[in-house]
Amino acid sequence: MSPASRVLVVGRGGREHALMWRLARDEDVSEVLAAPGNDGIGRRFRRLMISEDDAASLAEACRAERIDLVVIGPEAPLVAGLADRLRDAGVLVYGPGAQEAQLESSKWFAKEIMAEAKVPSARAEPFEEPLRASRALDGFGPPWVIKADGLAAGKGVRVTRDRREAEAFIRACLVEGRFAAGGRRILLEEFLAGEELSAMAVCDGRQFTLLPTARDYKRAFDGDQGPNTGGMGAHAPAEMGGADLEAEVGRRVIAPMLEAMARRGMPFRGTLYAGLMMGERGLQVIEFNCRFGDPETQVVLPLLKGSLASLLTSAARGALRPGEIRRAPGSAVAVAVVDEGYPDAVRGEGSVEGLEALMEERDLEVFHAAAAWDAGRWRVSGGRVAYVMARAATRAAARERVYAALARLGGTGWRCRHDIAVAPAETMGGADGR
């Protein structure tokens, strides 16, 4: 990139805040803007009050602001084709088009590509008729793994040993329309047990570079209990993310998926996120996302040196330059501050006291999401309010720093998990569902 490059990040969550924070640290970036961002992002960065789905206005803003690169954070605008429309308008975009984003918008499409590419994954079968799906439970469990095929904001998976609960979730998807279009088809999937990790690869359609692996925590409550969420926290690097495993992920997962997509005329340019399980059967893919993970981004990007903007620009141009970044030592831990009723009964009430003080500390970062600045306080205005992240020489030290900071917060209507980044424990397979 040139010494005065300008980057626009599209989105409004904690992942986008982390992307902006890291991009702003690049010496070759002069300004990072948000569209639309959030109140916390607006404390440091200029916001363009344009919705993620308004491609025409975003393209016009890119021309007016002389934007060199657009980075699209969330999955919904990617699935809707925002990257395609901006590229048609002559804008350089980091993120896949709508066809390629089917890897996330349809779990069955991803399964078909995995089968073609011979990528290891759990056996699955699609259903659109509730009676057939219920009858098929006998062939898949217990425990049962039921997934809404499409986007479901992190809530589209149920893992249970209770058949009545499994059948109720099938009805919720296929009869009651809980996830609208995202749940018109479901997958019954073979249960996998083991240790989860997340791998994100920056791809240019042919080549890729892997970022440090991470471990995220999807269940709502301590001990991996409760319903799935979009993510309650994360740490990086993952316990099992050594060089040998990363090489296997690249060889057996990322490379064959890129090759299969290219054969279909769908070269994937963007972040290919693989949710993985390591168990008795070795490496298995739980599912793919088509963008940076949330909350993995909040702990992976602090472990990168070099120019992230240059790396993403080279990928967007189809000529990846992996040497633009290198890995920093140490570990990072992030914990989500969430609405007390998240994920099933978000009330949007209460406030988080003390965030202002944490935002001023040198050894912490607060990445804002659904926190609204209102009458001199940070109000809880949605599911995931903010993330508190610390980096240290060891995971234990980073974890201690994060929880010491969280202990200083007050207010009402919010909570967090207390076991993020503890020693690894066996987790329940198929529990992603972003």
Backbone torsions as a table, in degrees:
resi	resn	phi	psi	omega
1	MET	NA	160.3	176.6
2	SER	-75.8	162.9	-178.6
3	PRO	-66.2	-7.1	-177.2
4	ALA	-128.4	38.4	-175.9
5	SER	-72.6	148.8	-177.5
6	ARG	-121.9	131.3	-173.8
7	VAL	-123.1	136.7	174.4
8	LEU	-113.0	125.6	176.6
9	VAL	-104.5	124.4	-179.0
10	VAL	-96.2	125.5	179.0
11	GLY	141.6	176.0	-173.5
12	ARG	-141.3	16.0	-174.4
13	GLY	-111.5	-171.6	179.7
14	GLY	-65.8	-34.3	176.2
15	ARG	-61.0	-44.8	-179.4
16	GLU	-66.8	-36.9	176.1
17	HIS	-61.5	-43.5	179.0
18	ALA	-64.1	-40.8	177.0
19	LEU	-60.5	-44.9	-179.4
20	MET	-64.7	-44.0	178.8
21	TRP	-56.7	-45.2	-177.5
22	ARG	-73.0	-41.0	179.1
23	LEU	-63.1	-35.6	-179.3
24	ALA	-68.2	-17.1	177.9
25	ARG	-82.1	-10.8	-179.5
26	ASP	-74.3	132.5	-178.7
27	GLU	-67.1	-23.3	-177.3
28	ASP	-92.3	13.0	178.5
29	VAL	-115.3	127.2	-178.8
30	SER	-92.9	-32.0	178.8
31	GLU	-155.6	142.5	173.2
32	VAL	-119.2	127.4	-179.6
33	LEU	-115.2	159.2	179.4
34	ALA	-119.6	146.3	172.3
35	ALA	-140.7	108.5	-5.9
36	PRO	-91.2	-10.3	-177.3
37	GLY	73.0	-163.3	177.8
38	ASN	-147.1	179.1	-174.6
39	ASP	-62.6	-36.6	178.6
40	GLY	-69.0	-42.6	175.4
41	ILE	-58.9	-38.6	-178.7
42	GLY	-66.3	-12.9	176.2
43	ARG	-66.5	-27.9	-176.3
44	ARG	-122.2	-29.3	-172.3
45	PHE	-115.7	152.0	176.9
46	ARG	-78.6	135.4	-178.1
47	ARG	-107.2	138.8	168.9
48	LEU	-103.4	118.2	-172.5
49	MET	-81.7	68.2	-179.4
50	ILE	-124.9	132.4	-179.3
51	SER	-68.6	153.4	179.4
52	GLU	-63.0	-21.3	-177.3
53	ASP	-98.7	6.7	-179.2
54	ASP	-99.5	79.7	-174.6
55	ALA	-63.7	-40.3	-177.4
56	ALA	-62.5	-46.2	179.8
57	SER	-67.3	-36.9	177.5
58	LEU	-64.8	-42.0	178.7
59	ALA	-63.4	-41.8	178.2
60	GLU	-64.5	-40.4	178.3
61	ALA	-64.9	-36.5	177.8
62	CYS	-62.2	-39.1	177.2
63	ARG	-68.4	-45.2	-177.0
64	ALA	-66.9	-35.3	-176.7
65	GLU	-93.6	0.5	-179.5
66	ARG	54.6	51.5	-178.4
67	ILE	-75.7	130.9	179.3
68	ASP	-90.2	-28.3	-177.8
69	LEU	-151.1	135.5	171.9
70	VAL	-108.7	130.1	175.6
71	VAL	-113.5	117.2	-178.7
72	ILE	-94.4	121.0	-175.9
73	GLY	-83.8	-58.9	-170.8
74	PRO	-79.3	161.8	-179.1
75	GLU	-76.6	-34.6	-173.1
76	ALA	-59.2	-49.0	177.9
77	PRO	-65.7	-30.9	175.9
78	LEU	-65.5	-45.5	179.0
79	VAL	-62.7	-34.3	-179.7
80	ALA	-78.1	-5.3	175.6
81	GLY	93.5	20.9	-179.7
82	LEU	-60.4	-42.6	-179.4
83	ALA	-61.3	-40.2	178.2
84	ASP	-60.2	-47.1	-176.1
85	ARG	-68.0	-37.4	177.9
86	LEU	-68.5	-39.9	176.8
87	ARG	-62.3	-40.2	177.7
88	ASP	-61.1	-26.5	179.0
89	ALA	-88.8	5.2	176.5
90	GLY	87.8	16.8	-178.4
91	VAL	-96.7	136.5	175.3
92	LEU	-79.2	122.8	-172.3
93	VAL	-126.4	135.5	169.3
94	TYR	-99.5	112.1	-179.6
95	GLY	149.4	145.7	-176.4
96	PRO	-74.0	159.7	172.4
97	GLY	-76.8	176.4	-175.5
98	ALA	-61.4	-39.0	179.8
99	GLN	-61.8	-47.1	-178.7
100	GLU	-68.6	-31.7	-179.1
101	ALA	-70.1	-6.5	173.6
102	GLN	-60.1	-20.5	175.5
103	LEU	-57.7	-25.5	176.3
104	GLU	-106.0	-35.2	-175.2
105	SER	-74.7	-15.7	175.3
106	SER	-140.4	110.4	178.9
107	LYS	-65.3	-29.1	178.5
108	TRP	-71.7	-38.8	174.0
109	PHE	-57.6	-45.3	179.0
110	ALA	-62.0	-39.7	177.5
111	LYS	-61.6	-40.4	178.8
112	GLU	-63.5	-41.9	178.4
113	ILE	-66.5	-41.0	179.0
114	MET	-61.9	-41.6	178.5
115	ALA	-63.3	-43.0	178.6
116	GLU	-63.4	-38.5	-176.6
117	ALA	-87.3	-2.8	-178.0
118	LYS	59.1	41.0	176.2
119	VAL	-88.6	129.3	-176.7
120	PRO	-65.1	129.2	-178.1
121	SER	-158.3	160.5	-180.0
122	ALA	-68.2	146.2	174.5
123	ARG	-61.2	140.2	-178.8
124	ALA	-147.9	159.4	177.9
125	GLU	-144.5	135.6	-178.7
126	PRO	-89.6	150.7	178.2
127	PHE	-143.4	141.9	172.9
128	GLU	-121.0	-8.0	-177.9
129	GLU	-114.2	121.9	-171.1
130	PRO	-62.8	-37.6	-178.5
131	LEU	-65.3	-42.9	177.8
132	ARG	-62.3	-40.6	180.0
133	ALA	-64.8	-43.2	-179.7
134	SER	-63.7	-41.4	179.0
135	ARG	-65.5	-29.6	-177.6
136	ALA	-78.1	-8.4	-179.8
137	LEU	-57.7	-33.1	-178.4
138	ASP	-58.1	-27.8	-177.7
139	GLY	-89.7	3.3	-174.0
140	PHE	-129.0	-3.6	-176.2
141	GLY	-172.6	-163.7	1.7
142	PRO	-79.4	164.6	-6.9
143	PRO	-71.9	154.7	-178.3
144	TRP	-101.9	143.2	174.1
145	VAL	-119.0	114.9	179.7
146	ILE	-120.0	128.9	-176.7
147	LYS	-126.7	131.5	165.3
148	ALA	-64.7	136.6	-173.8
149	ASP	-67.6	-34.4	-173.2
150	GLY	-105.3	-161.2	-177.3
151	LEU	-69.6	136.6	-177.6
152	ALA	-145.8	22.4	174.7
153	ALA	54.9	36.1	176.1
154	GLY	83.0	2.0	-175.0
155	LYS	-114.0	9.1	-170.2
156	GLY	-92.5	24.6	178.9
157	VAL	-132.6	138.0	172.4
158	ARG	-127.0	125.3	175.1
159	VAL	-116.9	117.7	-172.5
160	THR	-153.6	153.6	171.6
161	ARG	-99.4	-3.4	-177.6
162	ASP	-94.5	112.4	-176.2
163	ARG	-62.3	-37.7	178.9
164	ARG	-62.5	-38.7	177.4
165	GLU	-66.6	-39.8	177.7
166	ALA	-61.8	-45.5	-179.8
167	GLU	-67.0	-35.3	177.4
168	ALA	-64.7	-38.9	179.1
169	PHE	-68.0	-38.7	175.7
170	ILE	-59.2	-46.3	178.9
171	ARG	-63.2	-40.6	-179.5
172	ALA	-59.2	-38.0	-179.6
173	CYS	-77.4	-53.8	-167.5
174	LEU	-89.4	-19.7	-178.8
175	VAL	-111.5	-48.9	-174.8
176	GLU	-85.9	-13.1	176.6
177	GLY	69.5	35.7	-176.1
178	ARG	-56.3	-37.5	-176.7
179	PHE	-110.3	19.3	178.1
180	ALA	52.3	-131.8	-177.4
181	ALA	-61.9	-29.9	-179.0
182	GLY	-65.0	-19.5	-177.8
183	GLY	-115.4	16.1	179.2
184	ARG	-70.4	-20.0	172.8
185	ARG	-131.2	143.3	176.5
186	ILE	-122.9	163.2	172.4
187	LEU	-118.9	132.2	162.7
188	LEU	-92.5	131.5	-172.5
189	GLU	-132.0	145.8	176.2
190	GLU	-60.4	136.0	178.4
191	PHE	-72.5	136.1	174.7
192	LEU	-121.7	137.1	175.8
193	ALA	-116.8	148.8	179.2
194	GLY	153.5	-152.4	-179.5
195	GLU	-112.0	129.0	-178.1
196	GLU	-87.9	151.1	167.6
197	LEU	-152.4	159.8	-179.3
198	SER	-117.4	134.1	177.4
199	ALA	-123.8	129.8	178.6
200	MET	-117.8	130.7	-179.3
201	ALA	-120.2	130.2	172.4
202	VAL	-85.0	122.0	-169.5
203	CYS	-124.2	147.1	176.9
204	ASP	-114.6	14.6	-177.6
205	GLY	103.8	-28.4	179.2
206	ARG	-129.3	-45.4	-177.6
207	GLN	-104.2	166.2	178.3
208	PHE	-153.2	160.1	168.6
209	THR	-134.6	131.5	-179.1
210	LEU	-83.6	137.0	172.0
211	LEU	-88.8	166.9	178.3
212	PRO	-54.7	139.6	178.6
213	THR	-71.2	159.8	-178.1
214	ALA	-139.2	164.2	173.3
215	ARG	-124.2	120.1	176.9
216	ASP	-109.3	165.9	-174.3
217	TYR	-124.3	109.1	-169.8
218	LYS	-94.0	-28.7	-176.6
219	ARG	-71.8	151.0	-170.4
220	ALA	-70.2	-30.0	-170.1
221	PHE	-124.3	166.0	-179.7
222	ASP	-53.7	150.4	178.9
223	GLY	74.1	20.6	-177.1
224	ASP	54.4	46.4	176.9
225	GLN	-107.9	161.1	175.2
226	GLY	88.5	-177.2	-176.0
227	PRO	-73.1	165.1	175.3
228	ASN	-69.4	148.6	174.3
229	THR	-128.5	-179.9	172.7
230	GLY	-72.1	-13.9	179.4
231	GLY	139.0	125.2	-177.2
232	MET	-100.7	-3.1	179.8
233	GLY	158.2	175.0	-178.1
234	ALA	-163.7	163.4	169.1
235	HIS	-141.8	155.8	177.8
236	ALA	-145.4	147.8	-5.6
237	PRO	-73.4	159.4	177.8
238	ALA	-68.5	155.6	-177.6
239	GLU	-58.5	-37.9	-174.4
240	MET	-97.8	13.5	-173.4
241	GLY	-89.1	44.6	178.8
242	GLY	-75.7	176.9	-175.1
243	ALA	-62.5	-39.0	-179.1
244	ASP	-65.3	-43.6	-179.9
245	LEU	-67.3	-40.8	178.6
246	GLU	-61.4	-40.5	177.8
247	ALA	-62.6	-38.4	178.2
248	GLU	-66.8	-41.5	177.5
249	VAL	-59.7	-45.3	178.8
250	GLY	-62.7	-44.3	-175.4
251	ARG	-73.6	-41.9	-171.2
252	ARG	-97.9	-15.6	-174.8
253	VAL	-120.4	-63.9	-171.0
254	ILE	-68.9	-52.8	-177.0
255	ALA	-58.2	-49.1	179.6
256	PRO	-65.2	-31.6	177.2
257	MET	-67.3	-42.4	177.7
258	LEU	-63.3	-39.9	179.3
259	GLU	-64.8	-42.6	-179.8
260	ALA	-65.9	-41.0	178.6
261	MET	-65.4	-41.5	179.2
262	ALA	-63.5	-38.3	177.8
263	ARG	-61.7	-30.9	178.9
264	ARG	-84.1	3.5	-177.6
265	GLY	75.8	26.7	-178.9
266	MET	-126.6	62.3	-178.9
267	PRO	-59.4	129.5	-173.6
268	PHE	-91.9	113.3	175.4
269	ARG	-114.8	111.2	-177.4
270	GLY	152.3	-160.6	179.2
271	THR	-95.5	117.2	173.9
272	LEU	-96.8	113.1	-176.7
273	TYR	-101.2	125.9	177.3
274	ALA	-114.1	118.9	170.2
275	GLY	-85.7	121.2	-168.6
276	LEU	-121.6	154.2	174.0
277	MET	-128.4	130.3	173.7
278	MET	-108.8	115.3	-179.0
279	GLY	-143.8	-155.2	-177.1
280	GLU	-61.5	-29.7	-179.3
281	ARG	-91.4	10.6	-179.9
282	GLY	81.3	-154.9	-175.8
283	LEU	-70.4	127.8	176.1
284	GLN	-135.7	143.3	176.7
285	VAL	-89.0	127.0	172.6
286	ILE	-78.4	-52.0	175.4
287	GLU	-173.8	173.6	-178.7
288	PHE	-114.5	148.9	166.0
289	ASN	-120.0	160.7	-173.8
290	CYS	-108.6	22.8	-176.2
291	ARG	-159.2	177.2	176.8
292	PHE	-61.4	140.4	179.7
293	GLY	-72.8	155.4	177.0
294	ASP	-133.9	104.1	29.8
295	PRO	-107.5	13.4	-177.7
296	GLU	-59.7	-36.3	-179.7
297	THR	-55.9	-37.1	-175.6
298	GLN	-66.8	-18.7	178.7
299	VAL	-112.8	-18.7	179.9
300	VAL	-82.4	-46.0	-175.7
301	LEU	-62.2	-33.8	176.3
302	PRO	-64.6	-12.1	-179.1
303	LEU	-99.9	17.2	179.9
304	LEU	-113.6	133.9	169.5
305	LYS	-104.3	166.6	179.2
306	GLY	92.2	-160.1	-175.2
307	SER	-107.4	105.1	175.0
308	LEU	-65.0	-38.7	-179.2
309	ALA	-60.5	-42.0	179.3
310	SER	-66.3	-38.1	177.9
311	LEU	-62.6	-48.3	-177.8
312	LEU	-67.6	-34.9	177.0
313	THR	-63.9	-43.6	-179.7
314	SER	-64.5	-37.9	177.3
315	ALA	-65.8	-42.7	-179.8
316	ALA	-62.3	-29.8	180.0
317	ARG	-86.3	-3.7	179.8
318	GLY	79.8	21.5	-179.0
319	ALA	-140.9	71.9	-172.3
320	LEU	-58.4	137.8	177.1
321	ARG	-123.1	85.1	-175.2
322	PRO	-59.2	-27.7	-177.5
323	GLY	-69.4	-4.7	179.1
324	GLU	-67.8	-22.0	177.6
325	ILE	-127.4	160.7	172.9
326	ARG	-147.8	164.8	-172.7
327	ARG	-91.1	141.0	176.0
328	ALA	-96.1	150.9	177.6
329	PRO	-72.6	168.4	175.7
330	GLY	99.8	-174.0	-178.5
331	SER	-134.4	158.1	176.6
332	ALA	-132.3	142.5	178.4
333	VAL	-131.9	135.4	176.3
334	ALA	-130.9	139.0	178.4
335	VAL	-123.5	133.7	-179.8
336	ALA	-84.7	133.1	168.1
337	VAL	-94.0	120.2	-171.5
338	VAL	-126.6	160.9	172.1
339	ASP	-55.2	141.2	-175.7
340	GLU	-55.9	-31.5	-178.5
341	GLY	-96.9	5.1	-177.5
342	TYR	-63.5	137.1	7.6
343	PRO	-98.8	-13.5	-168.6
344	ASP	-90.6	-20.0	-174.5
345	ALA	-139.0	57.6	-179.5
346	VAL	-68.5	126.1	-176.8
347	ARG	-103.6	-26.7	-178.7
348	GLY	67.2	36.2	179.5
349	GLU	-122.6	156.5	176.6
350	GLY	95.6	-176.5	-177.2
351	SER	-150.2	160.8	177.4
352	VAL	-113.1	113.4	-178.6
353	GLU	-96.4	136.8	178.0
354	GLY	103.2	-6.4	178.6
355	LEU	-61.7	-36.0	-179.3
356	GLU	-58.2	-43.4	-179.8
357	ALA	-65.8	-41.3	179.0
358	LEU	-63.4	-34.5	-178.8
359	MET	-65.3	-16.7	-178.5
360	GLU	-96.7	-6.9	-175.8
361	GLU	-81.7	140.7	-174.1
362	ARG	-72.8	-29.9	-173.4
363	ASP	-96.6	11.0	-179.9
364	LEU	-132.6	157.1	169.1
365	GLU	-131.7	138.4	173.1
366	VAL	-110.3	116.7	177.2
367	PHE	-102.1	116.4	-172.5
368	HIS	-84.9	146.4	173.9
369	ALA	-131.3	-103.9	-177.3
370	ALA	-89.6	57.5	174.2
371	ALA	-117.7	122.1	-178.0
372	ALA	-107.0	132.4	177.3
373	TRP	-82.2	116.0	-171.7
374	ASP	-142.9	116.6	175.9
375	ALA	53.3	43.3	174.9
376	GLY	78.8	19.9	178.0
377	ARG	-146.7	160.1	176.1
378	TRP	-91.6	110.8	-177.5
379	ARG	-92.1	141.0	174.2
380	VAL	-72.4	117.6	-174.9
381	SER	-126.4	10.7	179.8
382	GLY	-176.2	-167.3	-173.2
383	GLY	-66.3	-67.4	179.3
384	ARG	-98.4	115.8	-169.5
385	VAL	-85.1	-48.1	-178.0
386	ALA	-165.4	168.2	176.3
387	TYR	-125.9	134.6	173.7
388	VAL	-104.0	122.8	-174.8
389	MET	-123.9	138.5	173.4
390	ALA	-132.5	147.0	174.2
391	ARG	-119.4	140.6	-179.7
392	ALA	-152.9	178.0	-178.0
393	ALA	-65.6	-31.0	-179.5
394	THR	-130.3	159.9	177.5
395	ARG	-62.9	-41.0	-178.8
396	ALA	-60.8	-41.9	-179.6
397	ALA	-68.4	-39.7	178.1
398	ALA	-64.8	-41.5	179.1
399	ARG	-62.8	-44.6	179.8
400	GLU	-59.8	-40.4	-178.8
401	ARG	-66.3	-41.5	-179.8
402	VAL	-64.7	-47.9	-176.0
403	TYR	-72.5	-27.7	172.4
404	ALA	-64.4	-37.4	177.7
405	ALA	-69.2	-44.0	179.7
406	LEU	-62.3	-32.0	179.9
407	ALA	-65.5	-19.4	179.8
408	ARG	-88.8	-4.2	180.0
409	LEU	-84.1	146.5	175.7
410	GLY	-125.2	-161.1	-179.9
411	GLY	102.5	-170.5	-177.5
412	THR	-137.2	160.3	172.1
413	GLY	82.1	13.2	178.9
414	TRP	-136.3	163.1	177.5
415	ARG	-154.4	176.4	174.0
416	CYS	-153.1	162.6	170.2
417	ARG	-77.6	152.0	-177.0
418	HIS	-111.0	7.0	-175.7
419	ASP	-124.7	24.6	176.7
420	ILE	-69.7	132.9	176.6
421	ALA	70.4	23.3	170.5
422	VAL	-76.1	178.5	179.5
423	ALA	-56.6	143.1	-174.8
424	PRO	-61.1	143.5	176.3
425	ALA	-132.7	157.6	178.7
426	GLU	-64.0	136.8	-177.9
427	THR	-119.6	167.6	-176.8
428	MET	-90.1	127.3	-173.9
429	GLY	-70.2	158.3	176.9
430	GLY	71.6	22.6	-171.4
431	ALA	-101.5	33.2	-179.9
432	ASP	-91.3	-96.5	172.2
433	GLY	80.8	34.5	174.8
434	ARG	-69.0	NA	NA
